[in-house]
Amino acid sequence: MQTLANAFQSKLGLAPADVTPRSNVREGGGTMKALAWYGNKDVRIIDAPIPDITQPEDVIVKVTGTTICGSDLHLYHGEILALKKGDILGHEFMGVIDRVGPSVKSLRVGQRVVVSFQIACGKCSYCKRKLSSMCDRTNPSSLQEYMYGTRDAGFFGYSHFTGGFAGGQAEYVRVPFGEVNCLVVPDEIKDEQALYLSDVLPTSYHAVEDTGVKEGDVVGVWGLGPIGLCVAKWALLKGASRVIGIDKVPYRLAQAEKMGVDTVDFTIYTDVAKQIKELVPDGLDVAIDAATFHEPKTVMHKISKALSLETDVSETLNETFLAVKKMGRVGIIAAYAGYTNGLNVGALMEKGIRLIGNGQAPVHLYWNEILNEYIIPGKFDPTFMITHRVPLEDMAKLYQAFDKRELGVIKVFVETRASSPPMAGCPKTSRVDDWGRDDPAVPSLSGDQ
């Protein structure tokens, strides 16, 4: 990774953008708790200045709920370019409007809102089509321009590769273009139901929609973390005749099976494509990659990663190419970021596979639909994936547990001092050090720094 990173650092710079990544500091001082990155597997709770209105369209959100996302682990491992020590992480959060800029007319102090993980301007050609993740005006990274030939929108808490905006694993966040990037939450919807409209729900829904899952399809889902489990749930709601989930973590496999998903444990069936063909002789109609790129299984990729000859691993994609039928569809919602070796491009071409890079999900395209047509009527209850609730002060240890896939962690609601009490039926507040203490089979992280 470092070899490739060094090659690109000379390209890192700032291109013109219509939003300022760095926030003003609140007049009169004051600090907040926030989770910041300091190096590989080194994240810390710090006291940071409370942000203030910087541009007229800004709002300041007092965070009432945040969380950790699977893609945050790429930051935790230092795999995303252009991280800087002290960067505040976190892109999935909600809260209460604390301050509004002078140009903000439709939001008021005290309103509950969920914030999209991407920062959209609302005015460019992509934003006018609700393709908020593709906004042309909010990401100043010339490094991303160099690598991809263009830039995504700016993202909260995801390095200077996505604009350098302070993230939501904090007590306060400045939200640029607040009227565009905040969705007002109805009073009857609790924070645990609304929080994941920021990322997980639109991202998983987008994977299913963009890859074209339709009634009767047989769908394979690689990776049964929060995104993968939601992908499986959406696929079933869209009429898939069968969903097969691939993972190795027992409690994730068990959760998928409760939802009616068939599972393949790749530590038992090391030839995943062969096992899928045993289950579905004709192959899958659709495969969706919701897995990770930073954990190589084969010797070739372990060496390539160790020697920094690749940033991303192609093994999951190669399995999908072998498992889908001819003319099948493969969607990539996993957060690949750089370069890979050994991609089976021959299978891709010869089988006529439709490989679809889903891209970062355009949250604004879907969040009203998901809220009004699925969450409010009770067709999709996002609380099924919440396994724990912890205070913000435990975020560093939460990263350890989430990274190690220990202690049954799937999705966590992280509370702040401004949070409401837990919703009925959802986990009560606990401390990471206490997890597993009553179960000798589950290790505790107490003392593990």
C-alpha positions in Angstrom: 0.0 0.0 0.0 2.8 2.4 0.9 4.5 2.0 -2.5 1.4 3.0 -4.3 0.6 5.7 -1.8 4.0 7.3 -2.3 3.5 7.3 -6.0 0.3 9.4 -5.7 1.3 11.7 -2.9 3.0 14.1 -5.3 -0.4 14.4 -7.0 -2.3 15.3 -3.9 -3.6 18.9 -3.9 -6.7 20.9 -3.9 -8.8 21.7 -7.0 -11.4 24.5 -6.9 -14.6 23.5 -5.0 -17.7 25.3 -3.9 -17.4 24.3 -0.2 -14.8 24.8 2.5 -13.7 21.5 4.1 -12.3 23.2 7.2 -14.8 24.6 9.7 -14.7 27.8 11.7 -14.3 27.2 15.5 -17.2 28.3 17.7 -16.7 31.7 19.1 -16.1 31.6 22.8 -14.3 28.3 22.7 -15.7 25.0 23.9 -14.7 21.5 23.0 -16.5 18.3 22.1 -15.6 14.6 22.2 -14.7 13.2 18.8 -13.0 10.0 17.3 -9.8 10.9 15.4 -7.3 8.9 13.3 -3.6 8.8 14.2 -2.3 5.8 12.3 -2.8 2.2 11.4 -5.2 0.8 14.0 -4.7 3.9 16.1 -7.9 5.9 16.7 -8.5 8.0 19.7 -11.2 9.9 21.5 -10.0 13.5 21.6 -11.3 16.9 22.8 -11.8 18.9 19.6 -13.1 22.4 19.0 -16.8 22.7 18.4 -17.4 23.7 14.8 -19.4 26.8 13.8 -21.2 28.2 10.8 -18.5 28.7 8.1 -20.6 29.4 5.0 -24.2 30.8 4.7 -25.7 27.5 3.7 -24.2 25.6 6.7 -26.0 24.0 9.6 -24.5 22.7 12.8 -25.9 19.4 13.9 -25.7 18.2 17.5 -25.2 14.5 17.1 -27.7 12.2 18.8 -26.7 9.0 17.1 -23.7 7.8 15.1 -22.2 4.4 14.2 -19.3 2.5 12.8 -19.5 1.3 9.2 -17.6 -1.6 7.5 -15.9 0.9 5.2 -14.5 2.7 8.2 -12.2 -0.2 8.7 -10.4 0.8 5.5 -9.5 4.0 7.3 -8.7 2.1 10.5 -6.1 0.1 8.5 -4.8 3.2 6.8 -5.9 1.8 3.4 -7.5 5.0 2.1 -5.1 7.6 0.7 -4.7 11.1 2.1 -5.5 10.4 5.7 -4.0 12.9 8.1 -3.3 12.6 11.8 -6.2 14.1 13.8 -8.8 13.6 11.1 -12.2 13.2 12.7 -13.9 10.0 11.3 -17.5 8.9 10.8 -19.9 9.3 7.9 -23.2 7.9 9.2 -24.9 10.1 11.8 -28.0 12.1 12.7 -28.9 14.7 15.3 -30.7 17.9 16.2 -30.2 21.2 14.4 -28.1 23.4 16.7 -27.3 26.4 14.5 -28.3 27.5 11.0 -26.5 29.8 8.5 -28.1 33.0 7.3 -29.1 31.5 3.9 -30.9 28.5 5.5 -34.7 28.9 5.3 -36.3 25.5 5.5 -34.6 24.2 8.6 -34.8 25.5 12.1 -33.0 24.9 15.4 -34.3 21.9 17.3 -35.4 19.8 14.3 -34.3 16.2 14.2 -32.5 15.3 11.0 -30.5 12.5 9.5 -27.5 13.6 7.4 -26.4 11.9 4.1 -22.9 10.6 4.2 -22.1 12.5 1.0 -22.0 16.3 0.7 -24.1 17.4 -2.3 -24.3 21.0 -3.5 -27.9 20.6 -4.9 -27.2 22.5 -8.0 -24.9 20.6 -10.3 -26.2 18.3 -13.1 -25.8 15.2 -10.9 -27.5 16.7 -7.9 -30.5 17.9 -10.0 -31.0 14.1 -10.7 -30.6 13.3 -7.0 -27.3 11.5 -7.8 -25.9 13.1 -4.7 -22.8 10.9 -4.4 -21.6 12.1 -7.8 -21.8 15.8 -7.0 -19.3 17.8 -9.1 -18.7 20.6 -6.7 -17.9 19.5 -3.1 -14.7 17.4 -3.3 -11.5 19.3 -3.8 -9.2 16.2 -4.1 -7.0 16.4 -7.2 -5.6 13.0 -6.1 -9.0 11.4 -6.8 -9.2 13.3 -10.0 -5.8 11.8 -11.0 -6.7 8.3 -10.0 -10.3 8.1 -11.4 -10.4 10.8 -14.0 -13.0 12.6 -12.0 -14.2 13.1 -8.4 -17.0 11.9 -6.3 -18.9 14.1 -3.9 -17.2 15.1 -0.7 -17.9 12.7 2.2 -17.9 13.2 5.9 -15.1 11.8 7.9 -13.4 9.8 5.1 -10.0 11.4 4.5 -8.8 14.2 2.3 -9.3 11.8 -0.7 -13.0 12.7 -0.3 -12.5 16.3 0.7 -11.2 16.4 4.2 -14.5 17.1 6.0 -14.7 16.4 9.7 -16.9 13.4 10.4 -19.9 12.4 12.5 -18.2 10.2 15.2 -18.4 13.4 17.3 -20.7 15.5 19.3 -21.2 18.2 16.7 -20.8 18.3 12.9 -20.8 21.2 10.5 -23.0 20.2 7.5 -22.4 22.2 4.3 -25.5 22.9 2.2 -27.6 21.9 5.1 -30.9 22.2 3.4 -29.7 19.7 0.7 -28.0 17.2 3.0 -30.4 16.9 5.9 -33.6 14.9 5.9 -36.1 15.9 8.6 -37.2 12.9 10.7 -40.9 12.6 11.6 -41.6 12.6 15.3 -43.0 9.0 15.2 -39.7 7.6 13.9 -37.1 6.9 16.6 -33.4 7.6 16.1 -32.6 3.9 15.9 -35.0 3.6 12.9 -33.7 6.8 11.2 -30.0 6.8 11.7 -29.1 4.2 9.0 -30.9 6.3 6.3 -27.5 8.1 6.3 -25.7 5.3 4.6 -26.4 1.6 5.2 -30.0 1.5 4.0 -29.6 3.6 0.8 -26.3 1.9 0.0 -27.8 -1.6 0.3 -31.0 -0.6 -1.6 -28.9 1.0 -4.3 -26.9 -2.3 -4.8 -30.1 -4.2 -5.4 -31.7 -1.6 -7.6 -28.6 -0.7 -9.6 -27.6 -4.3 -10.2 -31.2 -5.0 -11.4 -32.5 -7.7 -9.0 -35.9 -8.7 -10.2 -38.6 -11.1 -9.2 -37.6 -14.8 -9.5 -33.8 -14.1 -9.5 -31.4 -16.2 -7.6 -29.0 -13.8 -5.8 -25.6 -14.4 -4.2 -24.4 -11.9 -1.6 -20.7 -11.9 -0.7 -20.2 -10.5 2.8 -22.9 -10.6 5.5 -22.0 -7.5 7.4 -24.7 -4.8 7.8 -24.6 -3.9 4.1 -24.7 -7.6 3.0 -27.5 -8.5 5.4 -29.6 -5.5 4.2 -28.8 -6.4 0.6 -30.2 -9.9 1.2 -33.3 -8.4 2.9 -34.0 -6.0 0.0 -33.4 -8.7 -2.5 -36.1 -10.9 -0.8 -38.5 -7.9 -0.7 -37.9 -7.3 -4.4 -39.0 -10.9 -5.1 -35.8 -12.9 -5.4 -36.6 -16.6 -5.4 -33.5 -17.5 -3.4 -30.7 -15.6 -1.7 -27.3 -17.3 -0.9 -25.0 -15.5 1.5 -21.3 -16.1 1.7 -19.3 -15.3 4.9 -17.2 -17.0 7.6 -18.4 -15.4 10.8 -20.9 -17.7 12.6 -23.2 -15.1 14.1 -23.5 -13.3 10.7 -24.3 -16.6 9.0 -26.9 -17.4 11.7 -28.5 -13.9 11.3 -28.8 -14.5 7.5 -30.4 -17.9 8.0 -33.0 -16.4 10.3 -34.0 -14.1 7.4 -34.5 -17.1 5.1 -31.1 -16.9 3.4 -29.1 -20.0 2.5 -25.5 -19.7 3.5 -22.0 -20.8 2.5 -19.2 -20.7 5.1 -16.1 -20.2 3.0 -13.9 -21.7 5.7 -15.7 -25.0 5.1 -16.3 -24.7 1.4 -13.0 -23.2 0.2 -14.1 -23.4 -3.5 -17.1 -21.0 -3.1 -18.1 -21.0 -6.8 -18.1 -24.8 -6.9 -20.4 -25.0 -3.8 -22.8 -22.4 -5.3 -23.0 -24.5 -8.4 -23.9 -27.5 -6.2 -26.8 -25.4 -4.8 -27.7 -23.7 -8.1 -26.4 -25.8 -11.1 -27.2 -23.1 -13.7 -25.5 -20.5 -11.6 -26.6 -17.2 -10.0 -28.6 -14.6 -11.9 -27.1 -11.9 -9.8 -24.0 -11.7 -7.5 -23.4 -8.7 -5.3 -20.0 -8.1 -3.8 -20.5 -6.5 -0.3 -17.3 -8.0 1.1 -13.9 -6.5 1.9 -10.9 -6.0 -0.3 -8.2 -6.0 2.5 -8.2 -9.6 3.6 -6.5 -11.8 1.0 -7.1 -15.5 1.2 -4.6 -16.9 -1.4 -0.8 -16.8 -1.2 -0.5 -14.7 -4.4 -2.6 -11.9 -3.0 -1.0 -12.1 0.5 2.4 -11.5 -1.2 1.0 -8.8 -3.4 -0.4 -7.0 -0.4 2.7 -7.5 1.7 4.9 -6.0 -1.1 2.4 -3.2 -1.7 1.9 -4.3 -5.3 -1.8 -3.9 -5.0 -4.2 -2.0 -2.8 -7.3 -4.1 -3.4 -7.8 -7.9 -3.7 -9.7 -9.4 -6.6 -10.6 -12.8 -5.1 -14.2 -12.1 -4.3 -14.8 -10.7 -7.8 -13.3 -13.8 -9.4 -15.6 -16.0 -7.3 -18.6 -14.0 -8.5 -17.5 -14.4 -12.1 -17.4 -18.2 -11.8 -20.6 -18.4 -9.8 -22.9 -16.4 -12.1 -24.6 -17.9 -15.1 -23.7 -16.7 -18.6 -24.9 -13.1 -19.1 -25.3 -12.9 -15.3 -25.0 -9.6 -13.4 -22.3 -8.7 -10.8 -22.7 -5.6 -8.7 -19.9 -4.1 -6.7 -21.0 -2.2 -3.6 -17.9 -3.1 -1.6 -15.7 0.0 -1.2 -12.9 -0.8 -3.5 -10.5 2.2 -3.7 -7.4 1.4 -5.8 -5.8 -1.3 -7.8 -5.9 -5.1 -8.0 -3.9 -7.9 -9.6 -5.1 -11.2 -11.1 -8.6 -10.2 -12.1 -10.2 -13.0 -14.2 -11.0 -10.6 -17.1 -11.3 -13.6 -19.5 -14.3 -15.0 -17.6 -15.8 -11.5 -17.5 -15.6 -11.2 -21.2 -16.3 -14.7 -22.4 -19.3 -15.3 -20.2 -20.8 -11.9 -21.2 -21.0 -10.9 -17.5 -22.5 -7.5 -16.8 -20.1 -6.1 -14.2 -21.7 -3.1 -12.6 -19.7 -0.7 -10.4 -22.5 0.5 -8.2 -20.5 3.4 -7.0 -21.1 5.2 -3.8 -24.9 5.1 -3.3 -26.8 8.4 -4.1 -28.5 8.7 -0.7 -30.8 11.5 -1.9 -32.2 9.4 -4.6 -33.6 6.8 -2.1 -33.9 8.1 1.4 -37.4 9.5 1.1 -38.6 6.4 -0.6 -37.1 4.1 2.0 -38.5 6.2 4.9 -42.0 6.7 3.5 -42.6 3.4 1.7 -40.6 0.9 3.9 -39.8 2.2 7.4 -43.0 4.1 8.3 -45.3 1.3 7.1 -43.1 -1.3 8.8 -42.1 -3.2 5.7 -38.4 -2.8 6.6 -37.4 -2.5 10.2 -33.7 -1.5 10.3 -33.4 -2.2 14.0 -33.0 -6.0 13.2 -29.3 -5.4 12.6 -28.6 -3.4 15.8 -26.7 -5.7 18.2 -25.2 -3.2 20.7 -25.5 0.4 22.0 -22.4 2.1 23.4 -21.4 5.6 24.4 -19.2 7.7 22.1 -16.3 7.3 24.6 -16.1 3.6 23.7 -15.5 4.2 19.9 -11.8 3.3 19.9 -12.5 -0.1 21.5 -15.6 -0.5 19.3 -13.3 -0.3 16.3 -11.2 -3.1 17.7 -14.2 -5.4 18.2 -15.7 -4.6 14.8 -12.4 -5.2 13.1 -11.9 -8.5 14.8 -15.6 -9.5 14.1 -15.8 -10.5 17.8 -18.5 -10.3 20.4 -21.4 -10.6 18.0 -21.1 -7.1 16.6 -23.2 -6.4 13.5 -24.4 -2.8 13.8 -24.0 -0.5 16.8 -25.9 2.5 17.8 -23.4 5.0 19.3 -24.9 7.5 21.7 -23.8 10.9 22.8 -24.7 13.1 25.7 -27.5 14.5 23.5 -29.1 11.1 22.7 -32.6 10.0 23.7 -33.1 6.8 25.8 -33.0 3.6 23.8 -36.0 2.6 21.7 -38.1 -0.2 23.1 -36.9 -3.5 21.8 -33.4 -2.2 21.0 -30.2 -2.8 23.0 -29.6 -0.9 26.2 -26.4 1.0 26.7 -23.4 -1.2 27.5 -19.6 -0.8 27.7 -17.3 -2.6 25.3 -15.1 -3.8 28.2 -18.2 -5.7 29.6 -19.1 -7.5 26.4 -18.5 -11.3 26.7 -17.9 -11.0 30.4 -20.9 -13.3 31.2 -20.0 -15.7 28.4 -16.6 -17.4 28.8 -16.7 -18.4 25.1 -16.7 -14.7 24.0 -13.4 -12.8 24.7 -13.6 -9.4 26.4 -11.5 -6.5 25.1 -10.8 -5.3 28.6 -7.2 -4.2 28.9 -6.6 -4.8 25.1 -5.2 -1.5 23.9 
